[in-house]
Amino acid sequence: MLFKRILAAALAAAVLISLPSCGFIVVNDVSSRRTGQAETAGEAGEEGAVPEATRFTKYRSREDAKALSESYVAALPERDYEGAVFFVTTPNRSFLSPEDTETVLSRLALQRNEEIAERFNVTLLTSEEDPATMLEEMRQAAEAGTFYTDLLLIPFYRVGEYKIADLLLNMRSAPFFSLDEPYFNAESSQMTSGGYATYAVAGSASISPDNLAALYMNKTVLKDAGEDPFVLFRAVEDGTWTWDVLTAEIEAVRTNTDAGTFYASSSLIERVPDLIFKAMGNNFVLTVDRREPLVGFSVNSAKKTMELLASLYQDDRGGLGNADGAAELFAQGGCAFYVEYLTAMESLTYVPADWSVLPLPKGSTEAEGYKTLVANDTGTFAIPKDHTNPEIPAIILSGLNAASYGYMNDAYVEYYMMNVMRDNDSVNMLDLILDTASFDFAIAFGNAYPEIAEATYKRVRAAAPTNTLGEGFTEKRGEANRTMRENFDLSY
């Protein structure tokens, strides 16, 4: 093991010398930018008047966010790891350590990595393995009792496979580590917890803004329908932006125009029921640390959600049945609403449609906030169970996320404000969307435990077009609950 460390350190040094600047773990949200003039003026209203638009005010100014981030880093334990090479292994390094370091986010991430490396005297080295190889190599290392990596970045939907293989440390047992810090997503750790263990956590260094979906709207279509799109921005900020409000907008478009109503992109059309189910305030599975997980909904509690889904699928002016051509239809101004990941904004820079973004609505005005279920392959950090000194990955993990907190998202918003978006209201909406990242236990473990998937997201997806959730649900829920009791019990 010592020989491997020395060899790795030498290789890392050689790589560093060959690069124009050092730093391995680099964030890069968007690539190959096109510069263009973004429209920022308000839209002309009736009789030439300009409707009042909400003023662009960041929830956290960039300077304040950076200072706050630095304060969280300063609060971490003082450690000197004497130049040790710190390995991070992931199936996808595109957000964690891309080769392109020319964007503002990449430069900020490079600065972050240099700060953490200097603070703890380590060399950060990221390696990429495809998911199957990574899991198999971890198994082999565990069986042989050999070192594999210091830190894992696992796609959220594959956490269960590592849990079944007994490869992950209980995050709550790591020294000098707290999952309650704001730079970790609280729901991500809740939804990777069962019994007395928490297996992984997502945070500011792993949740790419591009992994969040949004509701894109065409303001021209809404105006043609006799609606004021700026009212929707204010509804979001008032907390009154609900699916009932959106349904009324869809009906206005249907009644007063020939445009399409509600479409989804090919990249997430299968997941639309998941997104709406979560945004409406449901959980596929309820779980927290020191609790046995249980299916978190019933036919009755999900009734309104399933009725909404059926109405959207059965809308003959909508496009949830087939995503072919949906992107082009929206870009050319042919539909009012379109669900797609934030990464699509770049492609909409110069399209004819006068578009904006909104968060997915809430289920009711009383709901606490807006929720966006992240992409299934969003990265979650985990520590190998057999790590000989889990303090090191625990502290470096905290450092990377603390040093990314807040201001990285600010830079993402600022880029789109200056180069892509067409109104300040959309900038506010984007800023808000980045705070809505949501997770679910069923996504984390359903791939590894089929009974969980069959009773939750697969059941909802299958029933969504016809509102037939109740068919076989009770039996499937019982099977899922038994599986969770057997595999996530309260024994040590």
N, C-alpha and C positions, 0 to 999 in steps of 0.2 A: 504493500500500500504506500509506504514511504517513497519507494522508487517511482511509483506511478505519479505521486504528487510532484516529485522533483522533475520528472520528464514533462509533465503537463505544464509546470511553471516555465520550463525552458521553451516549450512550444508556444505558450501564450506570449512570452517575451518576444519571440521571433515574429509572431503575428503583429504585435504592437509596433515593432520597429518598421514593418512593411507598410503600415497604414499612415495616412497623413495626420491623423489624430487618434487618440486612444479612446477606449470605451466600447463595450460590446453590447450591452443591453440598451437598445435604442428604440424609441417609439416613432412610428411614422404612420399617421392616419390616412394620408392621401398622397398620391404620387402624380408626377408629370403634370404640374399645374398649368392651366391656361389662364392668362391674365385678361381681364375684361372689365368694362365699366359696369358696376352693379348699380341698379336703380335704387334710390333711397327716398325719392319724393313720394308723398301721399297720392292716393288715387283720386281722380276727379269724381265728385259726387253729383247730386242733382243741382242743376242750374250753375254748374261750374264750381260749387263749393267744395272744399277739401275736407273730408271727414276727419274728425279728431283721431289721431293715431296715438297709441301709447308710446311714451318716451322710452328710448333705449337706456335702461339702467341695469348694469350687471349686478347680479346677486352678491358677488364678491369681486371687488376690483382686482385687477391683476397684481398690483403691488401688495395689497392686503393679503391676497391668497398666497403669494410667495412668502411673505413674512410669516404667515400662519404655518405654512409647510415647514419652513425652517425651524419654527419653534417646536414642532412635533419631532423633527429629527434631533434637535438639541436635547429633547427629553429622554432619548434612548440611552441605554447604559454606555459608558465609556469603555471601549474595547480596542485592543491592538492585536490583530491576528497575524502580524509579522509577515505580511506579503503573501499569505496563502492564496492559492488559486481556488476560487469559489465557482463551482459548476452549477449551471442551470440547464435542465434538459426539458425539451418540449417537442411535441409533434409539429408545431407551427410557430415559427419565430417572426412572422410577418408584423406582429404588433410589438413584440418584445425586443427583437433584435434584427431589423431589416438591413439589407445592404445599403439602401439609399439613405443617406444622411443629410440631404440637401434642404429639406423642408424645415420650417421653423420648429415644428414639434420634434423632429429628429435632433435638431441642435439643442433644444431644451432638454431632451432626454439624455443626450451625450453629456451635457453639463451636470445633470442629475447623477448620472453614473459615475462621473469623475468625482463628484462630491462624496458619494457614498463609499467609493473605493478608497478615497483619501481618508475619510473619517474613520474607517475601520481597518485600513491598511490591508486591502485584499485586491486581487485581480479577478474581475468578473469575466467569466467565459461561458457563452451560451452555445449549446449543441442542439441540433435538430435531428430527430428520428421520427419515422412514420409511426402512427399510433400502435400498430400491431407489433412492430419491432421493439418499440420502447417498452411496452408491457412485457413482452417475452424476455427481453434483456434484464428487466427489473426482477422478474421471477427467478431467472438463472442466478443473478447476483445474490438474491436473498437466500437461495438454496445453498450456494457456495460460501456464504458469509463474507462476500467481498464488497468493496465500495462500488457504487454505481453513480450517484450524483448527490449534490448537496440539497438541491431544491428542484421540485417538479412543477411544471406548468401544464396542467391537464385540461383538456376540453371538458367543460362542465358535464356534458352528457355521458362521459366515460368514467366519472368518479366511481360509480358502482363497480366497475370491473376491477379497479385497484382495491376496493374494499373487500370484494369476494376473495381476491388473492392474498389478502392480509398483508398488504405492502405499505400501508400508510400509518404514520404516527397520529395519535390523537392530538390534534392541534392544541387542545386546552391543557395538555401536559407539557408543552414546550416551555423551557425556562425564559423568563423575562419577556413574555409574549401575552398580548391582550387582544382578543378579537373585538373588543368593545370600542377600539379606537375609530374615529370617524373616517380614517383613510382606508378602512376595510368596509365592504358592503355588509351591513348587519344581516340582511335577508339571505345573502349567499351562505354565510356560516350557519344560519338557522336551518337552511334547506339542505345542508350537507351534514346535519347532525341527526343522530339516532341513538337512543340509550344514553350512555355516558360519553360517547365519542363524537368529535367533530372532525371530519376527514379532510376538508379543504376550505379555502376561503378565496374570494375574489376581492380585488381592491383597485385603487387608482392606477396601479402599474399594470393591471391585466384587463380592465374593462375598456375596450376600444370604443370610442364614440360611434364608429362605423357599425358596431354590433347592435345598435339600438334601432328599432323601427319607428316610423313616424306616420302620421296621417297627412298626406300632401293634399292641398285643396287648390282648385282653379277658381280664382276670384271672379274672373269674367263670367264663367258659367253661373256662379251664384248671383251675380248682379242681374244677369239675363233672367234668372228665376225670380227676381224681385226681392232678393235677400241682401243684407249688408254683411259682407265677410268680416269687416272690422269688429262687428259685434261678437264674433266668435273668439277673436283674440281677447277681448275684454271678459268674455265668459270664462276663458281659461284662467285668467288672472283672478277672477272673482271666485273661482272654485265651483262655478255652475255649469261647466262644460261637461255634459253627460251624454250617454248614448241616446237618451230621449231627444235631446236637442239635435244631435246629428241625424236621427231618424226623421225629424221634422224638416231639416234641410234637404235630405234626400227626397222626401215627398214633394217639396217645392220644386226641385229640379225636374222630377218626374212629371209634374203637373204642367209646368210652365215652359219647359224647353224640350228639345229633342236630344239632349246630351245624355251620355251614360251617367250612371249614378255612383256606384261604389265598386272599385276594382282593386285587385291586388297583383303584385309582381310575381313573376314565375319563381323568383328566388325564395319567396316565403308563402306562396299560396297554400301550401299544405299546413302551415303553422298559423294561419289566420284564426282558426278556432282556439288555439292555445292563447294567442295574443288577446283576443276578445274575452275569453274566459277569465284570464288573469286581470285584465283591465277593468272588468266588471266587478272585481272585488272578491273573486273566488280563489280558493287554493285547491290544487289537485290533491295535495297531501298536507296535513297539519303535523308539524314536528318542531321541537326545540330540544336543546341539550337536556339530558336527564328525563326524557319522555319517550315513550314508544310512539312511533309515527302511525298515523291512521289516515285513511282516505278522508279528505277534508270537505266533502260536499255530499248532498243527497239529491234525489230527483226533484224534490220540492225546493231546496235552496237554490238549485241551478235553473229553476223553471224560467225565470225572466231571461236569463242568458241564452238558454236554448231557443226560446221563442225569437229572440233577436237574431241569432245565427240563422235560423230557418228563414226568417223574412229576408235576410241579406242574400242567402243562397237562392231563394226562389224569385228574386227580383229579376224580371226579364230584361231590365235595362242595366243590370249590374254584371260583374264579371268574376264572381268567385268560383264559378264552375269551370272556367277555362281562362288561363292567364295569357294565352297566345295574343300578342299584339297589344297587351295592356299598357306597356311602357310607352309605345309610340302613340297610342290613343291619348294618353294623358299629356304627353309632351306636345302634341299638336292641338291641345285644347278640347278634346272630344269627350272628356268626362269630368265630373265635379270632384270626386274624392278617389284617392289612390294610396294604398298601404305599401310601403317600401322601406328598406333600410336607409339610414342617413347617407350611406356611401353613394347613393344615387344622385345626391344634390349636384355633384360636379358635372354630371351629364346633362343637367337641366339649365346650365348657365345661360345658354343662348336660344333656348327653345321658344316657340311662339306662345305657349301657355303662360299666363300670368299667375305663377304658382306661389304658394307659401306653405309653411309646415305648421302642424299642430300636434300636440301630444294625443295619444289615443284617449278618448273620453273616459270619465269615471262611470261607475254604475249608478251613483246617486250624488246629490249635492252634499250629503252628510259624510260621504267617504273621505278619508283623511287626505289622500293625495292621488296623483296620477301614477299608474304603474305600466312599465313597458317590459315585458318578458324578453330578456336578452337572447341573442342568437345561441343556439345549442352548443356551438363550439367555442363560446367565450371562455377564456382561460381562467382556471382557478389554481391557486398555489397550494402545494402539499409538500410535506416533509417525509422522506423515506423512513419507514418504521425502524430500520436497523442502523440509522445514523448514529455514529459513535459519540457525537457531541452536538445534540440538537439545538444547543444555545446559538451556535453560529448561524444556521439557516433561519432560526427564529428572528434573530436581530437584523440580519441582512434583509430578510423579507419585510420586516417592519420598516427598515430604512428606505427601501425602494418605493414602497407605497406611500410612506410619509412624505418623501421628497417629490412625489408626483401629485400630491393632493391639491386640487383646486386650480392652480394656475395652468396646468397642462390643458385642461378643458377650456380655460379662458382663451388660450392661444388658438385652439380649434375653432371656437366661436368667432374670434376676431378675424381669422382667415376668411371664413365664409361671409362674414359681414362685409369685408372689404372687396371680395372678389366674386361672390356668387349670388347672394341673396338680394331681393329687390325691395324690401321694406324693413324698417326697424322692428316692426311687430314680429316678423319671422325670426329676427335675431333673438328677441326675448324668448320666443317659443323654443328655439334651439337650445338656449341656455337652460331653460327649464327641463327640456327633454333629457338632457344629460344627467339630471338628478333623479330620474325615474327608474333606473335599472332595477329589475325585479327577477327573482329566481324561484324555482319550484323543485321540491324534493323528487317528484315523479320524473322530471327530466334528468336529474342527476343519477337516479338509480334504476329507472325503467328499462334502460338498455341492457342492464345486467340481470334484472329480476323481471321477466316478462309478465308475471301476474300483476305487478304494479302498473306497467304500461297499459295492459289490457283494461284495467278498471278505471283509468284516468284519462290521459290525453288521447289514447287511441279510441277509447269509447266515445269521448266527446267529438272527436273528428268524424268518426263514423256516423254519429247521430245528428251532426250539425245540419246537413241539408234537409232532413225530414223531421227533425224534432222528435226523435225516438230514443232518447237517452234511457228510458226505463226498461227497454227490452234486454233482459239478461243482466242488468246492472247489479242487482242485489247479490247474485251469485258471484259475479266478478269482484265486487267490493269485498265480500267475505274472503275470497281467495287471496286478494291483495293484503288485507289486514292480517291474515294468518302468516303470510310470507314475511311481513314486516315485524310481527311479534317474534317470529323464530330467528330473524337475522339482526334485529336491532333491539334486543331485550335489555333489561336493566341489571344484568349480572356483570360483574367485573371480569 
